[in-house]
Amino acid sequence: MPVTVAAHRRHPEFLPLIVLGIATGAIDVRIVQVWAWPAAVVGLWFAATALLIAVAAVRLQALSAVCAVAAASLYAVPIAGAILRWHLHPGKTALIGDGALQMQLAGDFLLKRVDPYGADYARAGLGAAPWAEPFPSPALHHLVTWPGQYLWSLPLQAVGRLAGWWDERMYLLIAAAVIWWLLITLFPGTAGWVAASAFFLIPGHSLVAVLGDNDLPMLALVLAALLAADRRRFLLMGLLMGLAVVTKQHGALAVPLILAWAAVRGIDVGTLLKAAVTGGLAALAVLTPFVIWNAGAFIQDTVVFLAGSGVDAYPINGYGLSAFLLSSGVIHGPRDAFPFFVLEIAAGASLWAIGWRWIRARRRLADVVVLMGITMLAVLYVSRYFHDSHLLLGSELILTGVVAALGGQARATRSEPLAGRAA
């Protein structure tokens, strides 16, 4: 036991795996209890997972493999269970979240050569998705995200249609695997493996993911752009940033911070302009066909609905600043106009300015990930609606960056005595 305790003191990055694994495991137990999984199956599943984590406590050199298995067990298994449950036990209620289901239906519309903007998602089956708010789901008649959200999965969906079976969460699991690889590549060594585990094992992530975490494709492109900037592949960085923004508009919040890291890595003005043009052209290539197809429907769904007022406005809901202003009487109705975009610009610009100075002064890659999370969390909090998925989006990036930074510091501390002996 003294040897193990001493080892943990030398490897503090091990502790998040234990804490997060226990917390996420407790949530997973509740999920499968609702699904009425047999107690013996649940017990065997968690006994095997606990055994793997115990192996890491004794043999820290096996930590990377245990991180992967723990994340696969506590994150991916519930998602796989949710996919199978929906398709093996179909009913009146679709056992998938409205966001993931709308992605899937948008792809279906496109494969049928129907414009997904302005389409009737209620008739397509979105009304069967779980919805707990006192008003009808805004997604029934509006597609607020940009085309990349459903375009990248379209080839897989087309194959799935031929097979007669497709679930958008299968694509989201692939995006999750890509994020895992990107994180362990961005942060080599033990720190990267534990940081990747932190991303997926943050409490609540599996709960969101069983319904469909549709932020993952955008995050994969954002992290890929950061990796390209770190490797000095600046034109590729620009391309990936453009694709991230047209996948989900939140991706734009990460762009200035990635550019700050590109400045640390030595980008010059000429290359910066070329990267910006590359990203802009990529974004235009994705958006233009839909604007030409039906500009009115595209603008109505992605701009007017989010920023307008009256019957055709996204209703204020959630638990962000907008909900506080509504409950306190500053805003009188859930569909009233309010200049949230001013607050969003102010929050974003302030954090970009702070982040630019901080990143260039500290020159630490993990700080970029932390600042991405802080920026997304702050800007979304002051937007028209703020949900648990938005809280998760910011929190998982912050936690991942913090764990990676702590792991990097621990590795540097352990290497100093070795360097001293070598000298």
VENLINWO-V223610 format. One record per backbone hydrogen bond with DSSP energy under -1.0 kcal/mol. CO is the residue of the C=O (numbers start at 1). NH is the residue of the N-H. If there is no record, write none. Layout:
BEGIN
co->(CO:CO)
nh->(NH:NH)
END
This chain:
BEGIN
co->(1:2:3:4:5:6:7:11:12:14:15:16:17:18:19:20:21:22:23:24:25:26:27:28:29:30:31:32:33:38:39:40:41:42:43:44:45:46:47:48:49:50:51:52:53:54:55:59:60:62:63:64:65:66:67:68:69:70:71:71:72:75:76:77:78:79:80:81:82:83:84:85:94:97:98:99:100:101:102:103:104:105:106:107:108:109:110:119:120:121:125:126:128:137:138:140:140:146:147:147:148:151:153:154:155:156:157:158:159:160:167:168:169:170:171:172:173:174:175:176:177:178:179:180:181:182:183:189:190:191:192:193:194:195:196:197:202:204:205:206:208:211:212:213:215:216:217:218:219:220:221:222:223:224:225:226:227:228:229:232:233:234:235:236:237:238:239:240:241:242:244:246:248:249:250:251:254:255:256:257:258:259:260:261:262:263:268:269:270:271:272:273:274:275:276:277:278:279:280:281:282:283:284:287:288:289:290:294:295:296:297:298:299:299:300:303:304:305:317:320:321:322:323:324:325:325:333:334:335:338:339:339:340:341:342:343:344:345:346:347:348:349:350:351:352:353:354:355:356:357:358:359:364:365:365:366:367:368:369:370:371:372:373:374:375:376:377:378:380:381:386:387:388:389:390:391:392:393:394:395:396:397:398:399:400:401:402:403:404:405:406:407:408:409:410:411:412:415:416:417:418:419)
nh->(5:6:7:8:9:10:11:14:15:18:19:20:21:22:23:24:25:26:27:28:29:30:31:32:33:34:35:37:36:42:43:44:45:46:47:48:49:50:51:52:53:54:55:56:57:58:59:62:63:66:67:68:69:70:71:72:73:74:75:76:77:79:80:81:82:83:84:85:86:87:88:89:96:101:102:103:104:105:106:107:108:109:110:111:112:114:113:121:124:126:128:129:94:140:141:121:122:149:150:151:152:154:157:158:159:160:161:162:163:165:170:172:173:174:175:176:177:178:179:180:181:182:183:184:185:186:187:193:194:195:196:197:198:199:200:201:205:208:209:210:212:97:214:216:219:220:221:222:223:224:225:226:227:228:229:230:231:233:232:234:237:238:239:240:241:242:243:244:245:246:248:148:251:252:253:254:258:259:260:261:262:263:264:265:267:266:272:273:274:275:276:277:278:279:280:281:282:283:284:285:286:287:288:291:292:293:294:298:299:300:301:302:303:304:305:307:308:314:386:324:325:326:327:328:330:331:336:316:310:340:342:343:344:345:346:347:348:349:350:351:352:353:354:355:356:357:358:359:360:361:362:363:367:368:369:370:371:372:373:374:375:376:377:378:379:380:381:382:383:321:319:391:392:393:394:395:396:397:398:399:400:401:402:403:404:405:406:407:408:409:410:411:412:413:414:415:416:419:420:421:422:423)
END
